[in-house]
Amino acid sequence: MKRVLHITSSPRSESSISKKLGNAVVEKITTKYPDSVLKKRDLANPLFPHLEETHINAFFTPAENRTSEQLETVKLSDTVIDELHEADIIIIEAPLYNFSITSTLKSWLDHIARAGKTFSYSENGPEGLVKNKKVYLAFSSGGVYSERERQAYDFVVPYLKQTLGFMGMTDISVVRAEGLSVPVIQDTALQKGIESIVVE
């Protein structure tokens, strides 16, 4: 049995290409592993909260010293971290917005990147604590950012690989639906992305 965590971050509804690509990844995974258990976390509905001072203060307060208000404040962060640890396979939909990730996806990362929970420090440096996960990034973009001069403008895939890798998630596959605003290739961009999905 595979436990699958599906993260969506586009503010768009069913017209979202990243959602269609992410759903295609889920479909291929559940076809290969029919006994999979799927958990979905939509970061746009309800809107995932940005970090506030109350969150940061609560995170850095030892658990045994937290007030009842701080315990309530960290509850969502603890929940999404638990979801991460419980999953065997993680699908993250990551549309390119202004060359980067959506603000909701950044908020989710801010809530899961916590010392002692998803990474730790020792005399040997940082160590990721979220290990033995398979991650699929479902990337969508209006232009083509996987090659040539526009590759330098892609701050989605490199950022996610570095950030997730810091937390121990290093087995990452990227599937792309790109060129969605480019004449000639836009009509086949999604299908090309779906065809590129290889489930391990």
C-alpha positions in Angstrom: 0.0 0.0 0.0 1.3 3.5 -1.0 0.3 6.5 1.0 0.0 9.4 -1.5 0.0 13.1 -0.6 -1.2 15.4 -3.3 -0.5 19.2 -2.9 -2.3 21.7 -5.1 -1.3 25.3 -5.1 -2.9 27.0 -8.1 -5.6 29.6 -7.2 -7.4 28.6 -10.4 -10.1 25.9 -10.3 -10.5 23.0 -12.8 -9.0 25.1 -15.7 -5.6 25.0 -14.0 -3.1 23.1 -16.2 -0.9 22.3 -13.2 -4.0 20.6 -11.6 -4.7 18.6 -14.7 -1.0 17.5 -14.8 -1.0 16.7 -11.1 -4.2 14.7 -11.5 -2.6 12.8 -14.3 0.3 11.9 -12.0 -2.1 10.7 -9.4 -4.0 8.6 -11.9 -0.8 6.9 -13.1 0.3 6.2 -9.5 -3.0 4.8 -8.5 -3.1 2.7 -11.6 0.3 1.2 -10.7 -0.5 1.0 -7.0 -4.3 0.4 -6.9 -4.4 0.0 -3.1 -3.0 3.5 -2.6 -4.5 5.8 0.0 -4.7 9.4 -1.3 -4.6 12.5 0.9 -5.2 15.9 -0.8 -4.1 19.2 0.5 -5.5 22.2 -1.4 -3.4 25.3 -0.5 -5.8 27.7 -2.2 -9.1 26.5 -0.8 -9.1 27.2 2.0 -6.3 29.7 1.6 -3.2 28.4 3.4 -2.0 31.1 5.9 1.2 33.0 5.6 3.6 33.0 8.6 2.9 35.6 11.2 4.9 36.6 14.3 2.6 34.4 16.4 3.6 31.3 14.4 7.3 32.1 14.6 7.2 32.7 18.4 5.3 29.4 18.9 7.7 27.4 16.7 10.7 28.6 18.7 9.0 28.0 22.1 9.7 24.5 23.5 6.6 22.3 23.2 6.3 21.9 27.0 6.4 25.7 27.5 3.8 26.7 25.0 0.7 28.4 26.0 -2.7 27.1 25.0 -2.8 29.9 22.3 0.6 28.8 21.0 -0.5 25.1 20.9 -3.4 26.2 18.8 -1.1 28.3 16.6 1.2 25.4 15.7 -1.6 22.9 15.1 -1.8 23.4 11.3 1.9 23.3 10.9 2.1 20.1 12.9 -0.7 18.6 10.9 0.9 19.3 7.5 4.3 18.0 8.8 2.5 14.8 9.9 1.0 14.4 6.4 4.5 14.7 5.0 6.0 12.1 7.2 3.2 9.7 6.7 3.3 9.8 2.9 5.3 7.5 0.7 4.7 9.5 -2.5 4.3 13.3 -2.7 2.9 15.1 -5.7 3.4 18.9 -5.6 1.7 21.0 -8.3 3.8 24.0 -9.0 2.7 26.5 -11.7 5.2 29.2 -12.5 4.0 32.6 -11.4 6.2 35.5 -12.2 9.2 33.1 -12.5 8.5 31.6 -9.0 6.1 29.5 -7.0 2.7 30.6 -5.8 2.6 32.4 -2.4 0.5 29.6 -1.0 3.1 27.0 -1.8 5.7 29.2 -0.2 3.6 29.4 2.9 3.3 25.6 3.0 7.0 25.3 2.8 7.4 27.9 5.6 5.1 25.8 7.8 6.9 22.5 7.1 10.5 23.7 7.3 11.0 23.4 11.1 14.1 22.5 13.0 13.6 19.3 14.9 10.6 18.4 12.8 11.8 18.2 9.2 15.5 18.9 9.6 18.1 19.1 12.3 21.6 20.5 12.9 24.6 18.7 14.3 28.3 19.0 14.3 28.2 17.6 10.8 25.8 20.3 9.6 22.1 20.1 8.6 20.4 16.8 8.1 17.0 16.3 6.5 14.5 14.3 8.5 11.9 13.6 5.8 13.5 10.6 4.1 12.6 7.8 1.8 10.0 9.7 -0.1 9.3 9.8 -3.8 8.4 13.3 -5.0 6.8 14.4 -8.3 6.7 18.1 -9.2 3.9 18.9 -11.7 5.3 22.1 -13.3 3.3 24.3 -15.7 4.3 27.5 -17.5 3.3 29.8 -20.3 6.8 29.8 -21.8 9.4 27.1 -22.2 11.8 27.2 -19.2 13.5 23.8 -19.4 16.1 24.9 -21.9 18.0 27.7 -23.5 18.0 31.3 -22.3 14.7 31.1 -20.4 16.0 28.4 -18.2 17.7 31.0 -16.1 14.2 32.5 -15.3 12.9 29.3 -13.7 13.1 29.8 -10.0 10.5 27.0 -9.4 12.2 23.7 -10.0 15.7 24.6 -8.6 14.1 26.2 -5.5 11.9 23.3 -4.8 14.6 20.8 -5.3 17.0 22.6 -3.0 14.3 23.3 -0.3 12.8 19.8 -0.3 16.3 18.3 -0.5 17.3 20.2 2.6 14.5 18.4 4.4 15.6 15.0 3.1 13.5 14.7 0.0 16.0 14.1 -2.7 14.3 11.6 -5.0 12.4 14.2 -7.2 11.0 13.8 -10.6 9.8 16.8 -12.6 7.0 16.6 -15.2 6.4 19.7 -17.3 3.5 21.2 -19.2 5.3 24.2 -20.7 4.8 26.5 -23.6 1.1 26.9 -22.8 1.1 30.4 -24.3 3.4 29.7 -27.2 1.8 29.3 -30.6 2.1 25.9 -32.3 3.1 24.0 -29.2 0.5 25.3 -26.8 -2.2 22.9 -28.0 -0.1 19.8 -27.2 1.8 21.1 -24.2 -0.4 19.4 -21.6 -0.6 16.1 -23.4 3.2 16.1 -23.9 3.6 16.6 -20.2 1.2 13.8 -19.4 3.0 11.4 -21.7 6.3 12.2 -20.0 5.1 10.9 -16.6 7.0 7.8 -15.5 5.9 6.3 -12.2 8.6 4.4 -10.3 
